[in-house]
């Protein structure tokens, strides 16, 4: 579903379809640059989001190996790969679609999809997926999920409110990030399986 929605949005952007015109009207109603929106959008910077993911990668690797998981290395490796895929996917799409920015930013192209949003979705969402299997209470897990959602939504709101991106740029990156997180979720599940214990051989 996220992949199909991403394809639909991309088609509308390239074809300058009716969704783009609605997107522009929505941006005009929402864009009100201020200091708060600037700070929220900065949470999507690689310098901020990447250390959070790196800490989660280290925790997942340490816990998986300590627990004797068969493929303890798979979740952290998949998390790092998902993050590496963000620029590899976003940069060509920006060049191909060549979407102009909002009236708030200097004239330029290459705003679709939003790299900051994709970074936030994969970094913060990936950190949540990697840390959820670790021992902890249900309250701690809910707090972790809430923190990840708040960070991603905060970055998304900040980018639109500040006028750095059109709303569709952000929604498209949600879809792109969701596809990568689905793959990461599978890796986390597969990497958490323990080695089956062998029965002692009869003497």
C-alpha atoms as an extended CHARMM CRD file, in Angstrom:
* protein
*
       203  EXT
         1         1  UNK       CA              0.0000000000        0.0000000000        0.0000000000  PROA      1               0.0000000000
         2         2  UNK       CA              2.6980000000        2.6230000000        0.8280000000  PROA      2               0.0000000000
         3         3  UNK       CA              4.4670000000        1.7580000000       -2.4330000000  PROA      3               0.0000000000
         4         4  UNK       CA              1.2970000000        2.2780000000       -4.4740000000  PROA      4               0.0000000000
         5         5  UNK       CA              0.5660000000        5.5730000000       -2.7340000000  PROA      5               0.0000000000
         6         6  UNK       CA              4.1280000000        6.7210000000       -3.3870000000  PROA      6               0.0000000000
         7         7  UNK       CA              3.7670000000        5.8390000000       -7.0700000000  PROA      7               0.0000000000
         8         8  UNK       CA              0.4770000000        7.7720000000       -7.2720000000  PROA      8               0.0000000000
         9         9  UNK       CA              1.9430000000       10.8760000000       -5.6360000000  PROA      9               0.0000000000
        10        10  UNK       CA              5.0520000000       10.7400000000       -7.8370000000  PROA      10              0.0000000000
        11        11  UNK       CA              2.9030000000       10.4470000000      -10.9510000000  PROA      11              0.0000000000
        12        12  UNK       CA              0.8680000000       13.4810000000       -9.8840000000  PROA      12              0.0000000000
        13        13  UNK       CA              4.0130000000       15.5160000000       -9.2420000000  PROA      13              0.0000000000
        14        14  UNK       CA              5.5900000000       14.6130000000      -12.5890000000  PROA      14              0.0000000000
        15        15  UNK       CA              2.3200000000       15.1590000000      -14.4910000000  PROA      15              0.0000000000
        16        16  UNK       CA              1.4210000000       18.3240000000      -12.5440000000  PROA      16              0.0000000000
        17        17  UNK       CA             -1.9190000000       16.7410000000      -11.7350000000  PROA      17              0.0000000000
        18        18  UNK       CA             -4.8070000000       17.9530000000       -9.5680000000  PROA      18              0.0000000000
        19        19  UNK       CA             -3.1660000000       16.6480000000       -6.3810000000  PROA      19              0.0000000000
        20        20  UNK       CA             -0.3180000000       19.1000000000       -6.9390000000  PROA      20              0.0000000000
        21        21  UNK       CA             -2.6650000000       22.0640000000       -7.1440000000  PROA      21              0.0000000000
        22        22  UNK       CA             -4.4420000000       20.9540000000       -3.9820000000  PROA      22              0.0000000000
        23        23  UNK       CA             -1.0250000000       20.4870000000       -2.3700000000  PROA      23              0.0000000000
        24        24  UNK       CA             -0.0410000000       24.0490000000       -3.2240000000  PROA      24              0.0000000000
        25        25  UNK       CA             -3.2460000000       25.4300000000       -1.7100000000  PROA      25              0.0000000000
        26        26  UNK       CA             -2.6910000000       23.4110000000        1.4570000000  PROA      26              0.0000000000
        27        27  UNK       CA              0.8810000000       24.6470000000        1.7240000000  PROA      27              0.0000000000
        28        28  UNK       CA             -0.2620000000       28.2540000000        1.3850000000  PROA      28              0.0000000000
        29        29  UNK       CA             -2.6280000000       27.7240000000        4.3110000000  PROA      29              0.0000000000
        30        30  UNK       CA             -0.0730000000       25.9530000000        6.5300000000  PROA      30              0.0000000000
        31        31  UNK       CA              3.2620000000       27.6390000000        5.8350000000  PROA      31              0.0000000000
        32        32  UNK       CA              4.0390000000       30.1510000000        8.5690000000  PROA      32              0.0000000000
        33        33  UNK       CA              7.8150000000       30.2090000000        9.1130000000  PROA      33              0.0000000000
        34        34  UNK       CA              8.8680000000       30.6360000000       12.7270000000  PROA      34              0.0000000000
        35        35  UNK       CA             11.6440000000       29.5540000000       15.0790000000  PROA      35              0.0000000000
        36        36  UNK       CA              9.7650000000       26.5150000000       16.4030000000  PROA      36              0.0000000000
        37        37  UNK       CA              9.1970000000       25.0750000000       12.9300000000  PROA      37              0.0000000000
        38        38  UNK       CA             12.8650000000       25.6750000000       12.1400000000  PROA      38              0.0000000000
        39        39  UNK       CA             13.9540000000       23.6950000000       15.2090000000  PROA      39              0.0000000000
        40        40  UNK       CA             11.5190000000       20.8690000000       14.4870000000  PROA      40              0.0000000000
        41        41  UNK       CA             12.7300000000       20.5390000000       10.9030000000  PROA      41              0.0000000000
        42        42  UNK       CA             16.3140000000       20.3480000000       12.1570000000  PROA      42              0.0000000000
        43        43  UNK       CA             15.4580000000       17.0580000000       13.8880000000  PROA      43              0.0000000000
        44        44  UNK       CA             15.4960000000       15.5480000000       10.3900000000  PROA      44              0.0000000000
        45        45  UNK       CA             19.1310000000       16.4720000000        9.8570000000  PROA      45              0.0000000000
        46        46  UNK       CA             21.4940000000       13.5350000000        9.4620000000  PROA      46              0.0000000000
        47        47  UNK       CA             23.6860000000       14.9900000000       12.2240000000  PROA      47              0.0000000000
        48        48  UNK       CA             20.7740000000       14.6430000000       14.6740000000  PROA      48              0.0000000000
        49        49  UNK       CA             18.9380000000       11.5240000000       13.4920000000  PROA      49              0.0000000000
        50        50  UNK       CA             21.8940000000        9.3010000000       12.5950000000  PROA      50              0.0000000000
        51        51  UNK       CA             23.4020000000        9.1430000000       16.1320000000  PROA      51              0.0000000000
        52        52  UNK       CA             20.0050000000        8.0220000000       17.4620000000  PROA      52              0.0000000000
        53        53  UNK       CA             19.8880000000        5.1730000000       14.9560000000  PROA      53              0.0000000000
        54        54  UNK       CA             23.5500000000        4.3130000000       15.5780000000  PROA      54              0.0000000000
        55        55  UNK       CA             22.8740000000        3.9320000000       19.3080000000  PROA      55              0.0000000000
        56        56  UNK       CA             19.9130000000        1.6440000000       18.5590000000  PROA      56              0.0000000000
        57        57  UNK       CA             22.0450000000       -0.4130000000       16.1730000000  PROA      57              0.0000000000
        58        58  UNK       CA             24.6720000000       -0.9000000000       18.8760000000  PROA      58              0.0000000000
        59        59  UNK       CA             22.0630000000       -1.8590000000       21.5020000000  PROA      59              0.0000000000
        60        60  UNK       CA             20.3900000000       -4.3410000000       19.1580000000  PROA      60              0.0000000000
        61        61  UNK       CA             23.7060000000       -5.9400000000       18.2340000000  PROA      61              0.0000000000
        62        62  UNK       CA             24.8330000000       -6.2470000000       21.8500000000  PROA      62              0.0000000000
        63        63  UNK       CA             21.5270000000       -7.6460000000       23.0760000000  PROA      63              0.0000000000
        64        64  UNK       CA             21.1290000000      -10.0780000000       20.1740000000  PROA      64              0.0000000000
        65        65  UNK       CA             24.6010000000      -11.4920000000       20.6320000000  PROA      65              0.0000000000
        66        66  UNK       CA             24.2180000000      -11.7180000000       24.4110000000  PROA      66              0.0000000000
        67        67  UNK       CA             20.8930000000      -13.5410000000       24.0080000000  PROA      67              0.0000000000
        68        68  UNK       CA             22.4560000000      -16.0890000000       21.6710000000  PROA      68              0.0000000000
        69        69  UNK       CA             20.3460000000      -15.1910000000       18.6420000000  PROA      69              0.0000000000
        70        70  UNK       CA             21.2410000000      -17.2230000000       15.5790000000  PROA      70              0.0000000000
        71        71  UNK       CA             21.5860000000      -14.1920000000       13.3190000000  PROA      71              0.0000000000
        72        72  UNK       CA             22.0990000000      -11.4110000000       15.8640000000  PROA      72              0.0000000000
        73        73  UNK       CA             23.9180000000       -9.3400000000       13.2620000000  PROA      73              0.0000000000
        74        74  UNK       CA             20.9330000000       -9.2330000000       10.8600000000  PROA      74              0.0000000000
        75        75  UNK       CA             18.7770000000       -6.5160000000       12.5360000000  PROA      75              0.0000000000
        76        76  UNK       CA             21.6260000000       -3.9730000000       12.9580000000  PROA      76              0.0000000000
        77        77  UNK       CA             22.9250000000       -4.7020000000        9.4680000000  PROA      77              0.0000000000
        78        78  UNK       CA             19.4370000000       -4.2440000000        8.0060000000  PROA      78              0.0000000000
        79        79  UNK       CA             18.9810000000       -1.0090000000        9.9590000000  PROA      79              0.0000000000
        80        80  UNK       CA             22.2380000000        0.3870000000        8.6040000000  PROA      80              0.0000000000
        81        81  UNK       CA             21.3060000000       -0.7050000000        5.0800000000  PROA      81              0.0000000000
        82        82  UNK       CA             17.8710000000        0.9270000000        5.3250000000  PROA      82              0.0000000000
        83        83  UNK       CA             19.5100000000        4.2030000000        6.3260000000  PROA      83              0.0000000000
        84        84  UNK       CA             22.0380000000        3.9370000000        3.4940000000  PROA      84              0.0000000000
        85        85  UNK       CA             19.1860000000        3.4020000000        1.0190000000  PROA      85              0.0000000000
        86        86  UNK       CA             17.6220000000        6.7800000000        1.8350000000  PROA      86              0.0000000000
        87        87  UNK       CA             20.0530000000        8.9700000000       -0.1420000000  PROA      87              0.0000000000
        88        88  UNK       CA             20.3930000000        6.2940000000       -2.8320000000  PROA      88              0.0000000000
        89        89  UNK       CA             16.6270000000        6.4780000000       -3.4560000000  PROA      89              0.0000000000
        90        90  UNK       CA             15.8990000000       10.1190000000       -2.6750000000  PROA      90              0.0000000000
        91        91  UNK       CA             18.6910000000       11.7780000000       -4.6880000000  PROA      91              0.0000000000
        92        92  UNK       CA             17.7350000000       10.2630000000       -8.0970000000  PROA      92              0.0000000000
        93        93  UNK       CA             14.0530000000       10.9750000000       -7.4410000000  PROA      93              0.0000000000
        94        94  UNK       CA             14.8160000000       14.6110000000       -6.6780000000  PROA      94              0.0000000000
        95        95  UNK       CA             16.7860000000       14.9340000000       -9.9110000000  PROA      95              0.0000000000
        96        96  UNK       CA             14.1150000000       13.1590000000      -11.9830000000  PROA      96              0.0000000000
        97        97  UNK       CA             11.0290000000       14.9660000000      -10.6670000000  PROA      97              0.0000000000
        98        98  UNK       CA             12.7650000000       18.3720000000      -10.4190000000  PROA      98              0.0000000000
        99        99  UNK       CA              9.9230000000       19.8120000000       -8.3610000000  PROA      99              0.0000000000
       100       100  UNK       CA             10.2900000000       23.5040000000       -7.4920000000  PROA      100             0.0000000000
       101       101  UNK       CA             10.2110000000       24.5810000000       -3.8700000000  PROA      101             0.0000000000
       102       102  UNK       CA              7.5730000000       26.6050000000       -2.0780000000  PROA      102             0.0000000000
       103       103  UNK       CA              7.4460000000       30.4240000000       -2.3850000000  PROA      103             0.0000000000
       104       104  UNK       CA              9.1750000000       30.6280000000        1.0190000000  PROA      104             0.0000000000
       105       105  UNK       CA             12.4780000000       29.1060000000       -0.1730000000  PROA      105             0.0000000000
       106       106  UNK       CA             14.8750000000       30.4550000000       -2.8270000000  PROA      106             0.0000000000
       107       107  UNK       CA             14.0580000000       29.4090000000       -6.4170000000  PROA      107             0.0000000000
       108       108  UNK       CA             15.4030000000       25.9010000000       -7.0390000000  PROA      108             0.0000000000
       109       109  UNK       CA             14.2630000000       22.4020000000       -7.9510000000  PROA      109             0.0000000000
       110       110  UNK       CA             14.6840000000       18.9770000000       -6.3710000000  PROA      110             0.0000000000
       111       111  UNK       CA             12.3050000000       19.1600000000       -3.4260000000  PROA      111             0.0000000000
       112       112  UNK       CA             10.4650000000       15.8820000000       -4.0360000000  PROA      112             0.0000000000
       113       113  UNK       CA             10.5740000000       13.7190000000       -2.0180000000  PROA      113             0.0000000000
       114       114  UNK       CA             11.7070000000       15.2240000000        1.2830000000  PROA      114             0.0000000000
       115       115  UNK       CA             15.0950000000       13.9020000000        2.3160000000  PROA      115             0.0000000000
       116       116  UNK       CA             14.7260000000       15.1880000000        5.8660000000  PROA      116             0.0000000000
       117       117  UNK       CA             11.4180000000       13.3690000000        6.2870000000  PROA      117             0.0000000000
       118       118  UNK       CA             12.7790000000       10.1180000000        4.8640000000  PROA      118             0.0000000000
       119       119  UNK       CA             15.7860000000       10.4000000000        7.1690000000  PROA      119             0.0000000000
       120       120  UNK       CA             13.5420000000       10.9320000000       10.1880000000  PROA      120             0.0000000000
       121       121  UNK       CA             11.2050000000        8.0470000000        9.3000000000  PROA      121             0.0000000000
       122       122  UNK       CA             14.0070000000        5.5300000000        8.7840000000  PROA      122             0.0000000000
       123       123  UNK       CA             16.2650000000        6.7300000000       11.6090000000  PROA      123             0.0000000000
       124       124  UNK       CA             13.6650000000        7.1930000000       14.3460000000  PROA      124             0.0000000000
       125       125  UNK       CA             11.3070000000        4.4890000000       13.1000000000  PROA      125             0.0000000000
       126       126  UNK       CA             14.2150000000        2.1040000000       12.6420000000  PROA      126             0.0000000000
       127       127  UNK       CA             15.4560000000        2.8200000000       16.1620000000  PROA      127             0.0000000000
       128       128  UNK       CA             12.0100000000        1.9710000000       17.5310000000  PROA      128             0.0000000000
       129       129  UNK       CA             11.8590000000       -1.3320000000       15.6150000000  PROA      129             0.0000000000
       130       130  UNK       CA             15.3330000000       -2.3060000000       16.7790000000  PROA      130             0.0000000000
       131       131  UNK       CA             14.6850000000       -1.4830000000       20.4420000000  PROA      131             0.0000000000
       132       132  UNK       CA             11.1470000000       -2.8920000000       20.8020000000  PROA      132             0.0000000000
       133       133  UNK       CA             12.2810000000       -6.5530000000       21.1310000000  PROA      133             0.0000000000
       134       134  UNK       CA             14.6290000000       -5.6910000000       23.9960000000  PROA      134             0.0000000000
       135       135  UNK       CA             13.4410000000       -6.6030000000       27.5060000000  PROA      135             0.0000000000
       136       136  UNK       CA             11.1940000000       -3.9740000000       29.0400000000  PROA      136             0.0000000000
       137       137  UNK       CA              7.7040000000       -3.2350000000       30.2840000000  PROA      137             0.0000000000
       138       138  UNK       CA              4.6640000000       -2.5570000000       28.1370000000  PROA      138             0.0000000000
       139       139  UNK       CA              4.7370000000        1.0440000000       29.3500000000  PROA      139             0.0000000000
       140       140  UNK       CA              8.3160000000        1.4370000000       28.1350000000  PROA      140             0.0000000000
       141       141  UNK       CA              7.3790000000        0.0170000000       24.7340000000  PROA      141             0.0000000000
       142       142  UNK       CA              4.4410000000        2.3900000000       24.4070000000  PROA      142             0.0000000000
       143       143  UNK       CA              6.6840000000        5.2940000000       25.3840000000  PROA      143             0.0000000000
       144       144  UNK       CA              9.2080000000        4.2250000000       22.7490000000  PROA      144             0.0000000000
       145       145  UNK       CA              6.5360000000        4.0340000000       20.0550000000  PROA      145             0.0000000000
       146       146  UNK       CA              5.1430000000        7.4080000000       21.0960000000  PROA      146             0.0000000000
       147       147  UNK       CA              8.5700000000        9.0400000000       21.0620000000  PROA      147             0.0000000000
       148       148  UNK       CA              9.3040000000        7.7460000000       17.5650000000  PROA      148             0.0000000000
       149       149  UNK       CA              5.9450000000        8.9310000000       16.2320000000  PROA      149             0.0000000000
       150       150  UNK       CA              6.3000000000       12.3520000000       17.8640000000  PROA      150             0.0000000000
       151       151  UNK       CA              9.7710000000       12.8640000000       16.3820000000  PROA      151             0.0000000000
       152       152  UNK       CA              8.6900000000       11.9100000000       12.8580000000  PROA      152             0.0000000000
       153       153  UNK       CA              5.5150000000       14.0140000000       13.0190000000  PROA      153             0.0000000000
       154       154  UNK       CA              7.4460000000       16.9100000000       14.5430000000  PROA      154             0.0000000000
       155       155  UNK       CA              9.9530000000       16.9180000000       11.6830000000  PROA      155             0.0000000000
       156       156  UNK       CA              7.1450000000       16.6230000000        9.1280000000  PROA      156             0.0000000000
       157       157  UNK       CA              5.1560000000       19.4770000000       10.6470000000  PROA      157             0.0000000000
       158       158  UNK       CA              8.2550000000       21.6550000000       10.9470000000  PROA      158             0.0000000000
       159       159  UNK       CA              9.1960000000       21.1830000000        7.2980000000  PROA      159             0.0000000000
       160       160  UNK       CA              5.7120000000       22.1000000000        6.0570000000  PROA      160             0.0000000000
       161       161  UNK       CA              5.1820000000       24.9170000000        8.5560000000  PROA      161             0.0000000000
       162       162  UNK       CA              8.5910000000       26.4250000000        7.7840000000  PROA      162             0.0000000000
       163       163  UNK       CA              7.8860000000       26.1300000000        4.0580000000  PROA      163             0.0000000000
       164       164  UNK       CA             10.8930000000       23.9490000000        3.3400000000  PROA      164             0.0000000000
       165       165  UNK       CA              8.6610000000       21.3660000000        1.6430000000  PROA      165             0.0000000000
       166       166  UNK       CA              5.2410000000       20.9380000000        0.1270000000  PROA      166             0.0000000000
       167       167  UNK       CA              2.9710000000       18.5650000000        2.1030000000  PROA      167             0.0000000000
       168       168  UNK       CA              3.0950000000       15.9530000000       -0.6800000000  PROA      168             0.0000000000
       169       169  UNK       CA              6.9060000000       15.9070000000       -0.4590000000  PROA      169             0.0000000000
       170       170  UNK       CA              6.5350000000       14.8440000000        3.1580000000  PROA      170             0.0000000000
       171       171  UNK       CA              3.7570000000       12.2940000000        2.5780000000  PROA      171             0.0000000000
       172       172  UNK       CA              5.7370000000       10.6810000000       -0.2410000000  PROA      172             0.0000000000
       173       173  UNK       CA              8.7040000000       10.2670000000        2.0920000000  PROA      173             0.0000000000
       174       174  UNK       CA              6.4430000000        8.6720000000        4.6970000000  PROA      174             0.0000000000
       175       175  UNK       CA              5.5360000000        6.0680000000        2.0760000000  PROA      175             0.0000000000
       176       176  UNK       CA              9.1270000000        5.5510000000        0.9950000000  PROA      176             0.0000000000
       177       177  UNK       CA             10.2780000000        5.2010000000        4.5800000000  PROA      177             0.0000000000
       178       178  UNK       CA              7.4260000000        2.8020000000        5.3820000000  PROA      178             0.0000000000
       179       179  UNK       CA              8.5890000000        0.4220000000        2.6460000000  PROA      179             0.0000000000
       180       180  UNK       CA             12.1070000000        0.4140000000        4.0960000000  PROA      180             0.0000000000
       181       181  UNK       CA             10.7790000000       -0.1080000000        7.6290000000  PROA      181             0.0000000000
       182       182  UNK       CA              8.6950000000       -3.0970000000        6.5400000000  PROA      182             0.0000000000
       183       183  UNK       CA             11.8900000000       -4.7320000000        5.2740000000  PROA      183             0.0000000000
       184       184  UNK       CA             13.6550000000       -3.8410000000        8.5220000000  PROA      184             0.0000000000
       185       185  UNK       CA             10.8140000000       -5.3080000000       10.5820000000  PROA      185             0.0000000000
       186       186  UNK       CA             11.2150000000       -8.6270000000        8.7860000000  PROA      186             0.0000000000
       187       187  UNK       CA             14.9620000000       -8.5700000000        9.4700000000  PROA      187             0.0000000000
       188       188  UNK       CA             14.3850000000       -7.8250000000       13.1700000000  PROA      188             0.0000000000
       189       189  UNK       CA             11.9890000000      -10.7670000000       13.4280000000  PROA      189             0.0000000000
       190       190  UNK       CA             14.3040000000      -13.1270000000       11.5460000000  PROA      190             0.0000000000
       191       191  UNK       CA             17.3870000000      -12.0470000000       13.4640000000  PROA      191             0.0000000000
       192       192  UNK       CA             15.7590000000      -12.5690000000       16.8580000000  PROA      192             0.0000000000
       193       193  UNK       CA             15.3730000000      -16.3280000000       16.4980000000  PROA      193             0.0000000000
       194       194  UNK       CA             17.6080000000      -18.3880000000       18.7410000000  PROA      194             0.0000000000
       195       195  UNK       CA             19.6230000000      -21.3790000000       17.6860000000  PROA      195             0.0000000000
       196       196  UNK       CA             17.7290000000      -24.6100000000       18.3400000000  PROA      196             0.0000000000
       197       197  UNK       CA             19.3700000000      -26.6190000000       21.0480000000  PROA      197             0.0000000000
       198       198  UNK       CA             20.7190000000      -29.9610000000       19.9540000000  PROA      198             0.0000000000
       199       199  UNK       CA             19.6400000000      -33.0200000000       21.8490000000  PROA      199             0.0000000000
       200       200  UNK       CA             22.5340000000      -34.7650000000       23.6060000000  PROA      200             0.0000000000
       201       201  UNK       CA             23.8440000000      -37.6610000000       21.5780000000  PROA      201             0.0000000000
       202       202  UNK       CA             23.3790000000      -41.1100000000       23.1990000000  PROA      202             0.0000000000
       203       203  UNK       CA             26.5320000000      -42.7330000000       24.4480000000  PROA      203             0.0000000000
